[in-house]
Amino acid sequence: MSKITGRFLLIGLPILIIAGFIILFMVLGATQPRPEREIPVPRPAAVFVAEAVESPVQLMVSTQGEVSPVTEIGLVAQVSGRIVYVNPNFTQGGFFEEGDVLVRVEDEDYRLAVIRAEALVTQRRQALIREEAEAELAAEEWRAIGDGDASALTLREPQLADARAQLAGAEASLREARLALSRTRITAPFNGRVREKMADLGQYIGPGARIGEIFSTDTAQVRLPFTDSDLGRAGIPVAFSAADRESAPVITLSANLGGALRQWQGRIVRTDSAIDPQTRTLYAIAEVDDPYGTAAEAAGAPLAMGLFVEASVPGRDLASAITLPRSALRGADQVLVARPDGTLSVRTVEVIDSQPDRLVIASGVEAGEYVVTSPLRGAADGMRIRALDSDGEPLFPDAQPAAAPSTDEATPSTDEAGNASVASAG
């Protein structure tokens, strides 16, 4: 009996003790008061804002284009011969002035042709003088012995006309020979630069041979594409042509050149005759005088041909319009407005003009309202925000956060934008 009692004490007693502890913990857990659940209230998103301002505005149009010469020609030989002289400036990129001899062809044959033509003119002139004397003598003889009217042949009129024609032909040949001689010297028709050189010293060329490509440096032009809305903002008619240089609209061309931002002043002188059927845009032609001279001095660099430039075209003047920072625009036509109560309002606006640093609108935001200028993910109407000015100070310090929902009625959840949504606890 003692053995059975000992085994019971060794095995059963620990089990009873463990079971007692388990029952005790269950009773304590059931009688302990439940802690209240604290529902986290999402923090309002901090955003920077700027004030919408109403003021007079001059609209601007931004467009782009490539600089090209107004005048560009190919030098072509008009006579044949071997090139015996090439101007040192007649090289790719070289400058030249109007009247400079760029290339000279061997002219000995043409000088000899001039001498022969001069000799022939002298002969024909002497023949005409002799024929005029004979015609005068024939007329005197007829008056002395003739009766009635003398015939033209008797007065040597055909012979006199032939002598005059022979002299005229000889003089024409002389002019032709002198013209051919002058064409052995190819001169520059304007001030310009050499784009390409195609012939050199010692080369034989014939009539029509291309010698080089040159362009004028007096004026540069830029073809600027304008959409229909651009034309409206700029106030440029479709069929525009400036009456004179002074009345042409002034524009600013800019480009990064030589490690710095350069600006040149130009004028829109006309528009193209037709709308481009591919892009549905109308090109306006802007010109810049003396791009390698006075314009280069003002900008610190020449307006090089082939340079891609940005053009700022002043447009119409508006007596009053709402202006916002460009960073306030979301998408094509949406703006976020910060309400004084600390919530967000999503507005659709009518955009009049959009520049890199400025937005001009006709409706959607009133003057004095504050628009959000910093990035904001998941923006929605009514979203709680904390508006900050440019110094980082709260703009509406008295704005009260929205009350948290009751724990007995709802369970909140927070989306990725920090907005509290309420789901029924059921």
MIVOKOL-467767 format. One record per atom (N, C-alpha, C): y, x negated, z. Coordinates in steps of 0.001 Angstrom, whole numbers, padded with zeros to 6 digits, always signed. Atoms other than C-alpha are relative to their C-alpha. Last residue first. Layout:
% residues N
YXZ...
This chain:
% residues 426
+001055-000991+000098+045173+020471-037390-000474+000433+001345+001106+000466-000844+047115+017264-036831-001149+000977+000014+000371-000926-001079+049317+018098-039764-001196-000519+000771+001236-000716+000341+050498+015101-041760-000392+000871+001166+000622-000756-001102+054055+013859-041586-001202+000745-000523+000501-001260+000506+055525+011144-043850-000799+000668+001109+000969-000723-000838+057723+008375-042536-000400+001277-000676-000363-001396-000196+059353+006199-045194-001083+000695+000837-000530-000204-001337+058945+002428-044801+000409+001428+000265-001453+000118+000009+058656+001787-048524+000579+000180+001380-000404+001396+000233+054923+000995-048318+001497-000160-000021+000342+000520+001326+054217+004410-046803+000543-001405-000153-001106+000721+000660+054253+005135-043067-000470-000513-001348+000493+001168+000728+052089+007701-041355+001152-000601-000756-000766+000623+001077+053018+010208-038738-000775-001114-000677+000339+001421-000055+050585+012484-036777+000719-000702-001134+000193+000746+001231+051913+015957-036188-000385-001430+000306-000033-000779+001233+052165+018816-033741-000338-000817-001243+000954-001096-000025+051272+017562-030310-000112+000716-001332+001378+000502+000035+052830+014167-030778-001016+001111-000048+000735-000189-001253+056182+015733-031685-001433-000475-000141+000734-001252-000160+057990+014289-034757-000789+000037+001295+001434+000173+000246+060470+011403-034362-000714+001329+000195+000860-000185-001173+064142+012332-034672-001459-000137-000382+000666-001304-000045+066055+010868-037647-000950+000081+001178+001290-000087+000683+068170+007836-036916-000612+001377+000139+001107-000227-000910+071815+008383-035975-001308+000044-000777+001059-000799+000629+074644+006861-038053-001198+000086+000931+000244-001236-000758+077408+005671-035728-001101+000863-000598+000680+000273-001279+077330+002062-037005-000341+001260+000784-000037-001276-000717+078061+003156-040597-000712-000185+001348-001114-000773+000542+078988-000051-042443+000158+001331+000724+000363-001412+000279+076820-002384-040380+001223+000796-000451-000291-000885-001118+078084-005993-040737-000380+001444-000348+001213-000282-000762+076407-008373-043212+000213+000879+001204+000110+000967-001100+079676-009851-044447-001249+000218+000844+000217+001331+000572+079420-008059-047828-000140-001074+001061-001050+000438+000915+078979-004722-046042-000279-001420-000461-000724+001180-000446+075685-003499-044627+001089-000340-001013-000947+000543+000972+074116-000024-044973+000783-001156+000625-001072+000555-000829+071054+000672-042801+000949-000736-000930-000451+001351+000300+068710+002951-044686+001038-000430+001027-000885+000548-001010+066660+006115-044121+000323-001459-000326+000567+001165-000692+065252+007615-047344+001015-000558+000995+000184-000293-001406+066749+010991-048195-000589-001136+000799-001093-000791-000545+066290+010589-051967-000304+000376+001453+000185-001444+000173+063752+007896-052681+001158+000720+000664-001169-000817-000366+063835+004131-053146-000271+001468-000312+000401-001352-000353+060357+002596-053293+001150+000894+000397+001266-000508+000545+061585-000973-053256-000258+001426+000469+000599-000935-000958+065257-001756-052641-001244+000611-000633+001278-000609+000407+067078-004654-054314-000567+000875+001110+001136+000902-000217+070714-005170-053206-001295+000680-000424-000026+001096+000975+073784-003426-054667-001168-000956+000154+000893+001086-000409+073571-000012-052982-000017-001064-001100+001217+000103+000800+076563+002193-053735-000783-001232+000440+000565+001352-000047+079258+003279-051288-001346-000012-000729+001401+000042-000411+081457+006296-051954-000519-001429-000099+000115+000084-001440+085228+005848-052074-001426+000040+000509-000729+001127-000564+085646+007048-055660-000083+000033+001529-001418-000215-000264+082979+009581-056567+000628-001272+000576-000436+000611-001261+079624+008801-058150+001502+000215+000122+001178+000304-000809+077761+010735-060868+000328-000589+001348+000365-001016-000987+080453+010800-063546-001227-000464+000760-000858-001176+000139+082338+008691-066106-000300+001050+001049+000703-001274+000143+080918+005274-065278+001013+001130-000093-000998-001068+000072+082122+001681-065701-000739+001304-000282+000549-001223+000570+079771-001091-064551+001074+001069+000052-000722-001246-000227+080942-004639-063927-000674+001152-000712-000481-000094-001374+079577-008178-063546+000653+001346+000336+000817+000758-000962+077356-008675-066614+000445+000145+001443-000231+001423+000167+079150-005840-068454-000832-000761+001028+000797+000851-000879+078172-002187-068858+000222-001454-000373-000001+001415+000392+080527+000411-070288-000792-000788+001028-000947+000203+001106+080663+004212-070292-000086-001425-000527-000518+001364+000168+077587+004954-068176+000914-000057-001231-000308+000137+001424+077055+008594-067180+000710-001333-000207-001388+000232+000394+075420+008561-063748+000104-000062-001522+000013+000295+001438+072229+009967-062221+001443-000070-000484-000890-000697+000937+072319+009757-058437-000280-000432-001444+000257+000508+001351+069722+008908-055772+000815+000811-000991-000129-001037+001023+071106+009555-052279-000182-000649-001365-000222+000424+001383+069985+007417-049340+000103+001206-000921+001041-000329+000957+070287+008173-045643+000448-000363-001408+001061+000993+000026+072294+006619-042838-001148+000330-000916+000998-000315-001019+074455+009633-041989-001183-000956-000013-000443+000379-001357+077423+008080-043862-001027+000297+001082-000736-001060-000679+075469+008366-047130+000439-000476+001387+000245-000019-001445+074507+005234-049117+000876+001071+000645-001205-000161-000811+074448+005913-052875-000392+000078+001468+000345-000401-001361+071713+004597-055182+001261+000009+000841-000727+000751-001018+072636+004542-058885-000414+000543+001362+000117-000424-001389+070582+005682-061891+000732-000955+000936-001120-000859-000392+071386+005561-065622-000099+000482+001447-001018-000229+001015+069272+003040-067533+001205+000750+000530+000486-000570+001239+067144+001538-064786+001141+000167-000990+001459+000041-000041+068929+001005-061524-000528+000686-001245+000718-000821+000984+072653+000165-061799-001501-000225+000117+000264-001336-000540+074271-001142-058606-000836+000851-000947+001274-000021-000720+073912-004787-059701-000326+001366+000582+001082-000177+000958+076685-004245-062276-001357+000094+000694+000653+001266+000357+079181-003767-059456-001166+000256-000949+000989+000428-000991+080896-000385-059699-000464-001406-000349+000649+001288+000248+083939+000953-061549-000895-000357+001177+000686+000509-001180+085046+004609-061682-000710-001301-000383+001456-000018+000086+087559+005384-064441-000569-000596+001277+000676-000070-001292+091273+006098-064861-001504+000089-000234-000986-000158-001069+093815+005482-067610-000651+000012+001365+000200-001273-000690+091145+004102-069939+000987+000089+001159-000509-000069-001371+092184+001330-072359-000221+001412+000551-001002-001008-000321+090068+000891-075490+000398-000078+001468+000099-001334+000579+088236-002334-076288+001123+000919+000434-000726-001009-000787+088632-006074-075786-000031+001349-000705-000974-000734+000798+085892-007960-077704+000706+001010+000899-000553-001043-000878+083940-010634-075867+001155+000660-000735-001333-000513+000318+081815-012668-078311+000371+001104+000982-000198-001322-000586+078863-014869-077365+001443+000428-000279-001063-000258-000972+078205-017802-079690-000070+001434+000515+000174-001391-000412+075337-019336-081664+000959+000277+001146+000037-000238-001438+076504-022562-083328-000143+001490+000281+001357-000235-000451+075548-022932-087011-000118+000259+001485+000713-000949+000847+078877-024485-087930-001463+000102+000463+000905+000546+000997+080494-026263-085002-000690+001103-000791+000876-001153+000218+083454-024751-083189-000939-000362-001150-000136-000766+001245+084917-028083-082163-000963+001174-000038+001121+000298+000893+085017-029135-078484+000200+000805-001283+000629+001240-000427+087611-029194-075722-001186-000399-000838+001270-000256-000677+088431-025543-076253-000652-001260+000548-000167-001006-001050+092139-025926-077066-001281+000206+000802-000822+000560-001076+091665-029205-078949+000146+000989+001155+000811+000958-000750+088789-027791-080974+000786-000605+001158+000956-000768-000805+090846-024763-082000-000874-000923+000837-000700-000616-001135+093705-027050-083092-000948+000806+000883-001303+000555-000334+091464-029218-085257+000585+000631+001241+000188+001405-000358+087741-028764-086014+001314-000674+000401+000991+000158-001076+087813-024943-085923-000237-001444+000425+000075+001432-000306+091095-024818-087891-001008-000280+001116-000739+000972+000809+091498-021034-087794-000208-001410+000532-000668+000960-000884+088789-018852-086228+000659-001053-000886-000361+001304+000545+087625-015753-088101+000739-000830+001047-001058+000658-000771+085765-012651-086929+000244-001385-000576-000191+001422+000286+083775-010518-089350+001201-000504+000784-001421+000314+000068+082479-007179-088078+000145-001504-000163-000473+001340-000326+078913-006199-088862+001516-000085-000168-001067+000364+000919+077781-002590-088693+000553-001356+000443-001238+000494-000597+074453-001874-087046+000994-000323-001110-000908-001133-000196+071492+000232-088139+001258-000422+000753-000377-000055-001414+069207-002822-087675+000877+001192+000342+001099+000444-000845+067329-002636-090986+000319+000189+001475+001069-001015-000056+069737-000512-093058-001154-000400+000906+001260+000688+000256+072742-002731-092155-001152+001000+000114+000816+000172-001201+075766-000450-092316-001321-000648-000386+001069-000975-000231+077983-000951-095378-000728-000333+001297-000178-001202+000824+081217-002628-096519-001047+001072+000270+000802-000025+001223+081225-005135-093699+000174+001327-000730+001396-000348-000209+084085-005046-091222-000727-000048-001336+000521-001102+000818+087439-006815-091358-001419+000321+000462-000829-000252+001185+089770-009414-089800-000506+001173-000845+000826-000831+000881+088453-009659-086251+000858+000431-001178-000525-001321+000342+090445-012506-084703-000982+000718-000926+000139-000417+001386+089389-015691-082930+000599+001378-000206-000667-001255+000333+090070-017626-079732-000162+000291-001492-000897+000071+001147+087584-020304-078687+000591+001390-000247-000516-001273+000486+085796-020822-075372+000996-000233-001127-001179+000115+000870+083569-023659-074182+000398+001391-000493-000308-001259+000670+081141-023605-071231+001305-000153-000773-001086-000788-000607+080062-027152-070429+000197+001276-000801+000154-000132-001435+077062-029436-070982+001081+000787+000697-000301+001259-000669+078149-030547-074440-000062+000097+001506+000017+001100+000955+078267-026997-075695+000399-001277+000724+000219+001235-000747+077565-023798-073788-000181-001132-001003+001335+000594+000126+079053-021009-075862-000060-001225+000892+000393+000970-001015+082066-018692-075898-001423-000480-000260+001340+000498+000285+084018-016659-078431-000341-001073+001019+000341+001289-000601+087023-014666-077255-001449-000321-000320+001250+000031-000758+088516-011858-079343-000208-001404+000555+000360+001314-000538+091976-011011-080730-001285+000119+000815+000351+000059-001426+092307-007862-082839-000457-001391+000423+001442-000015-000214+093963-008458-086268-000312-000109+001496+000429-001316-000488+097674-007519-086398-001496+000081+000265-000568-000272-001315+098881-011136-086622-000481+001327+000579+000648+000801-001032+096583-012070-089478+000477+000376+001405-000383+001409+000039+097667-009277-091750-000663-000699+001185-001091+000094+000971+096776-005690-092659+000482-001442-000149-001293+000288-000612+093451-006021-090843+001066-000164-001078-000515+001221+000604+090541-004382-092635+001408-000221+000534-001170+000685-000566+088388-001733-090984+000348-001237-000811-000556+000712+001157+086071+000714-092757+001296-000691+000428+001135+000464+000798+084028+001729-089704+000476-000796-001201+000484-000948+001018+087117+001918-087503-001160-000593-000794-000055+000578+001342+087333-000408-084457-000517+001028-001010-001059-000658+000759+088190+001243-081114+000177-000565-001396-000961+000986+000495+086137-001313-079162+001161+000641-000753-000656+000670-001126+084375+001329-077087+001064-000982-000465-000800-000966-000746+083659+003521-080112+000736-000646+001163-001204-000275+000789+082566+000594-082260+000912+000975+000729-000881+001170-000084+080191-000500-079522+001295+000236-000757-000698-000083-001290+078763+003033-079306+000933-001188+000203-000979-001078+000082+077981+002962-083042+000779+000127+001312+000634-001306+000069+076342-000442-082716+001088+001070-000075-000522-001050-000878+078283-003569-083567-000838+001259-000193+000566-001353+000144+076834-006787-085022+000573+000958+001033+000354-000581-001290+079184-009818-085130-000559+001406-000200+000365-001392+000273+079468-012018-088231-000593+000592+001280+001171-000439-000769+081280-015205-087195-000236+001458-000327+000196-001429-000194+083744-017060-089442-001281+000260+000794+001398-000346-000274+085201-020544-089622-000098+001501+000234+000285-001233-000737+088516-021450-091277-001503+000146+000172-001252-000701-000294+090131-024635-092626-000240+001221+000877-000236+000009-001441+086943-026689-092321+001312+000694+000354-001385+000143-000444+085766-025889-095852+000070+000036+001523-000629-001224-000490+082157-026465-096835+001383-000308+000532-001149+000219-000865+080275-029026-098920+000542+001348+000463-000487-001263-000555+076831-029148-100573+001151-000317+000955-000037-000191-001446+075910-032099-102811+000459+001392+000366-000350+001260-000645+075493-033588-106286+000005+000137+001519-000582-000221-001324+073735-030789-108136+000189-001342+000700+000754+000633-001086+073175-031578-111837+000729+000214+001326+000717-000973-000820+074774-029015-114154-000792-000600+001139-000771-001213-000284+075796-031527-116813-000855+001019+000762-000383-000748+001177+073669-034659-116481+000821+001214+000368-000038-001451-000149+073239-037271-113812+000417+000631-001313-000482-000651+001226+072223-040902-113830-000102+001508+000193+000839-001071+000527+071954-042418-110347+000624+000588-001256+000940+000492+000991+073650-045756-109719-000868+001063-000632-000483+001042+000897+075362-044682-106478-001114-000469-000932-000573+001218-000571+074021-041505-104893+000321-001004-001095-000040+001059+001019+073050-037906-105489+000692-001215+000587+001166-000083+000876+071989-034972-103244-000018-001067-001088-000259+000930+001118+074266-035194-100174-001263-000084-000849+001170+000691+000545+074171-032233-097766+000418-000849-001196+001217-000518-000624+076611-030472-095433-001226-000763-000478+001177+000052+000864+079626-032584-096313-001191+000536+000774+001065+000915-000419+082777-031595-094466-001159+000099-000976+001307-000465-000437+086039-029969-095420-000917-001097+000465+000371+000819-001153+089597-029992-096616-001351+000486+000524-000577-000451-001272+089716-028327-100027-000341-001030+001080-000949-001099+000228+088916-028790-103747+000670+000498+001285+000173-001065-000991+087359-032245-103189+001027+001094-000229-000919+000015-001145+087352-034365-106351-000263+001186+000921+000278-001233-000738+084652-035194-108894+000799-000046+001292-000426+000164-001392+086047-037852-111248-000176+001347+000705+000795+001104-000527+084160-037935-114576+000365-000310+001454+001165-000506-000705+085657-034516-115163-000951-001098+000453-000391-000382-001370+089014-036061-116030-001191+000481+000813-000296+001208-000764+087450-037830-119014+000372+000340+001442+001282+000617-000341+085912-034588-120255+000205-001276+000809+000622-000833-001027+089318-032926-120042-001338-000585+000435-000669+000294-001272+090931-035835-121956-000593+000810+001152+000402+001343-000422+088361-035506-124705+000652-000375+001324+001393-000051-000437+088866-031753-124906-000471-001357+000492+000023-000640-001314+092634-032141-125044-001419+000067+000565-000574+000928-000967+092278-034639-127862+000012+000602+001414+001020+001022-000291+089902-032376-129744+000512-001016+001010+000998-000629-000872+092429-029557-129446-001103-000992+000370-000579-000071-001351+095150-031855-130818-000959+000662+000983+000014+001351-000569+092928-032687-133795+000576-000006+001411+001383+000343-000343+092280-029030-134480-000092-001376+000640+000363-000775-001185+095995-028211-134332-001423-000315+000445-000664+000601-001160+096752-031083-136730-000362+000754+001278+000670+001270-000286+094159-029848-139235+000608-000682+001220+001268-000310-000650+095551-026349-138990-000764-001274+000357-000306-000443-001360+099070-027611-139752-001283+000317+000776-000420+001192-000752+097790-029571-142726+000334+000377+001452+001194+000793-000297+095900-026509-143996+000357-001233+000829+000735-000691-001066+099020-024345-143700-001247-000787+000394-000766+000177-001233+101041-026891-145738-000716+000664+001183+000194+001384-000432+098363-027058-148434+000734-000256+001333+001364+000179-000524+098286-023283-148667-000238-001415+000526+000163-000643-001301+102168-023180-148910-001437-000100+000535+000950+000760-000818+102384-025704-151705-000160+000601+001409-000773+000513-001145+105522-024000-153245-000870-000750+001006-001053+000871+000539+103694-023615-156548+000805-000614+001138+000622+001266+000383+100612-022301-154703+001030-000971-000544+000263+000773-001218+102722-019672-152974-000625-001339-000330+001234-000366-000701+104036-018478-156324-000171-000888+001234+001093+000969+000136+107667-018978-157309-001212+000490+000776+000593+000433-001269+109924-015941-157674-001158-000939-000252+000650-001029-000813+112039-015675-160814-000547-000579+001299-000597-001288+000264+112785-018521-163227-000783+001054+000783+000837-001184+000018+112129-022152-162403+000801+001256-000256+000483-000300+001371+114050-025238-163436-000756+001316-000072-000744+000655+001089+116267-026173-160490-000447+000472-001384-001351-000527+000062+115120-023682-157843+000777-000584-001184+000050-001371+000522+111549-024547-158705+001387+000603-000089+000279+000039+001449+112209-028259-158333-000028+001411-000586-001236+000427+000670+113815-027716-154921-000189-000018-001510-000951-001103-000053+110825-025687-153672+001294-000348-000701+000436-001008+000975+108381-028357-154844+000961+001176-000012-000321+000494+001360+110369-031033-152990-000399+001025-001057-001458-000112+000173+110264-028988-149749+000428-000471-001396-000317-001419+000161+106505-028551-150093+001500+000200-000191+000385-000404+001341+106057-032260-150753+000320+001481-000233-000942+000607+000966+108045-033122-147622-000318+000427-001427-001265-000709-000117+106068-030653-145471+001032-000541-000982+000148-001278+000693+102836-032128-146848+001278+000834+000095+000013+000236+001448+103889-035617-145872-000093+001326-000753-001358+000407+000396+104851-034537-142355+000077-000197-001517-000848-001187-000021+101565-032640-141995+001426-000353-000437+000351-000814+001165+099556-035669-143115+000873+001250-000056-000590+000645+001192+101421-037838-140629-000294+000804-001255-001444-000219-000080+100568-035378-137816+000705-000618-001209-000278-001381+000393+096952-035286-138903+001497+000295+000046+000241-000156+001441+096678-039060-138793+000385+001407-000465-001064+000742+000711+098320-039285-135364-000155+000167-001508-001219-000799-000110+096035-036554-134040+001138-000677-000747+000119-001106+000940+093020-038468-135372+001241+000889+000039-000194+000540+001361+094130-041607-133558-000063+001126-001029-001425+000296+000159+094559-039697-130294+000292-000532-001394-000692-001277+000171+091039-038212-130664+001501-000208-000164+000292-000510+001343+089574-041651-131250+000730+001307-000253-000703+000858+000971+091342-043004-128154-000229+000495-001420-001419-000341-000062+090188-040038-126044+000781-000820-001025-000145-001286+000695+086576-040532-127170+001461+000439+000002+000042+000275+001447+086846-044193-126188+000165+001297-000788-001284+000631+000357+087967-043148-122709+000052-000307-001498-000989-001069+000047+085000-040751-122477+001402-000553-000307+000224-000804+001211+082525-043480-123366+001064+001080-000146-000383+000787+001180+084015-045780-120716-000161+000805-001284-000880-000733+000911+083933-043107-117949+000358-000746-001276-000449+001012+000961+081053-044064-115623+000751+000692-001154+001000+000334+001011+080870-041134-113193+000586-001052-000941-000551+000299+001331+083022-040948-110060-001130-000462-000914+000941+000691+000880+082031-039196-106802+000700-000257-001334+001270+000136-000703+084045-037939-103817-001006-000818-000807+001059+000219+000993+087572-038434-105099-001296-000257+000759+000746+001262-000074+089832-036981-102374-001055-000046-001100-000458+000977+000992+092083-034137-103559-000729-001327+000061-000197-000547+001341+091663-031957-100443+000571-001055-000933-001207-000796+000179+090584-034019-097474+000113+000463-001440-000827+000386+001148+087186-035352-096436+001201+000924-000079-001215-000781+000210+084952-035348-093359+000730-000518-001234-001270+000681+000201+081372-036688-093375+001159+000966-000225-000851-000088-001176+078492-034724-091867+001351-000650-000159+000270-001205-000780+075992-035826-094543+000788-000016+001304+001298+000142-000635+077674-038511-096587-000187+001197+000907+000919-000951+000623+080635-038469-098950-001416-000314+000479+000089-001223-000804+082934-040178-096461-000923+001048-000611+000723+000277-001257+082238-043594-098051-000150+001239+000885-000904+000105-001139+083301-042075-101422-000798-000278+001282+000250-001055-000971+080695-042760-104098+000930-000235+001185-000776+000036-001242+081494-044782-107218-000370+001211+000849-000475+001367-000261+079585-045802-110369+000817-000083+001287-000948+000000-001115+077433-042680-110902+000374-001440+000334+000508+000691-001174+075793-042943-114339+001083-000019+001075-000324+001409-000161+076684-040412-116979-000593-000558+001282+001132+000884-000267+076690-036772-117964+000474-001436+000142+000261+000955+001078+079557-034319-117662-001178-000872+000399-000326-000678+001252+080176-031167-115587-000193-000891-001221-000589+000852+001046+078461-032403-112419+000248+000827-001251+000827+000076+001201+077878-029804-109686+000732-000845-001044-000643+000883+000977+079167-029824-106103-000950-000198-001169+000818+001118+000446+077731-026806-104272+000767-000811-001029+000326+000122+001426+080124-024547-102414-000967-001159-000224+001033+001031+000146+080914-023228-098940-000455-000023-001453+000164+000524+001357+084006-021247-097998-001041-001107+000014-000480-001035+000910+084195-019033-094889-000240-000414-001449-001262+000243+000706+082026-021459-092959+000385+001182-000872+000249+000464+001367+079398-020137-090521+001343-000247-000692-001180+000524+000676+079253-019507-086778-000404-000513-001390+000121+001410+000394+076349-017383-085601+001217-000425-000801+000039+000330+001420+076741-014097-083744-000073-001503-000227+000359+001384+000285+076638-012289-080434-000013-000228-001506+000918+000123+001127+078019-009121-078878-000198-001481-000294+000625+001321+000100+079845-008009-075753-001002+000011-001148+001232-000019+000791+082231-005062-075890-000512-001427-000113+000348+001244+000675+084880-004596-073221-001308+000195-000751+001400+000165+000375+086602-001471-071950-000192-001321-000738+000086+000329+001421+090012-001805-070327-001459-000276-000328+001028+000917+000486+090049+000038-067036+000204-000252-001490-000079+000145+001457+092665+001835-064946-000954-001096-000470-001157+000782+000441+091353+002369-061391+000081+000029-001521-000608-000671+001151+088811+004310-059322+001286-000729-000369-001459+000056+000101+086699+002133-057034+000452+000726-001257-000380-000432+001343+083112+002682-055845+001518+000136-000058-000753-001240+000170+082603+000721-052637+000283+000278-001470-001365+000261+000468+079872-001884-052288+000672+001327-000294-000672-001039+000774+076568-001826-050406+001377-000480-000425-001412+000302+000193+074040-004298-049026+000613+001062-000912-000459+000199+001383+070745-002863-047844+001481-000364+000011-001359+000550+000055+068767-002846-044578+000379-000309-001450-000147+001190+000842+065709-000583-044670+001467-000430-000042-000712-000222+001267+065483+001847-041739+000172-001305-000765-001355+000539-000036+062819+000982-039165+000694+000259-001333-000299+001053+000972+059782+003256-039155+001466-000425+000068-001024-000512+000917+059256+005196-035886+000369-001111-000992-001034+000950+000448+056011+004216-034225+000964+000652-000993-000051+000008+001465+054224+007168-032510+001099-000958-000469-001381+000226+000469+053471+006411-028889+000000-000133-001520-000097+000827+001223+050213+007956-027727+001457-000089-000437-000672-000640+001137+050302+009230-024125+000083-000975-001179-001362+000496+000308+047764+007693-021823+000585+000716-001212-000110+000630+001326+044796+009906-020757+001429-000483-000240-000923-000670+000953+044519+010594-016976+000127-000779-001318-001249+000778+000180+041364+009118-015280+000915+000712-000993-001064-000495-000880+038798+011779-014216+001317-000733-000182-000285-001408+000260+036420+011337-017130+001149+000511+000825-000618-000169+001321+036584+007556-017071+000371+001429-000287-001378+000518-000038+035987+007417-013313+000706+000186-001339-000805-000933-000796+032951+009713-013629+001445-000457+000059-000175-001222+000783+031504+007698-016492+000869+001000+000749-000997+000269+001067+032074+004426-014616+000270+001245-000843-001313+000162-000625+030262+005799-011529+001094-000234-001047-000483-001334-000337+027324+007083-013576+001390-000076+000613-000321-000700+001257+026907+003658-015170+000562+001372+000299-001269+000531+000532+027113+001951-011761+000426+000724-001279-001087-000476-000837+024446+004213-010362+001355-000490-000473-000266-001397+000368+022159+003599-013304+001122+000570+000838-000691+000000+001310+022453-000128-012727+000349+001410-000405-001364+000525-000208+021569+000251-009016+000806+000040-001308-000800-001029-000663+018615+002500-009758+001435-000458+000214-000273-001041+000994+017252+000068-012286+000859+001083+000622-001090+000415+000937+017665-002808-009833+000357+001074-001018-001305+000093-000654+015664-000845-007202+001117-000496-000921-000771-001248-000005+012878+000202-009508+001361-000113+000611-000291-000526+001343+011414-003162-010430+000934+001196+000061-000392+001047+000958+011308-005364-007320+000444+000580-001349-001290+000552-000398+011351-002491-004811+000481-001046-001012-001043-001026+000229+008629-000665-006628+001388-000546+000333-000277-000060+001457+006492-003818-006810+001107+001018-000300-000740+001217+000410+006855-004346-003062+000355+000009-001485-001391-000123-000457+005878-000790-002279+000829-001204-000419-000642-001006+000848+002758-001057-004402+001446+000151+000380-000203+000582+001317+001733-004323-002655+000726+000973-000921-001162+000900-000068+002328-002847+000793+000304-000651-001347-001214-000831+000000+000000+000000+000000+001256-000860+000000
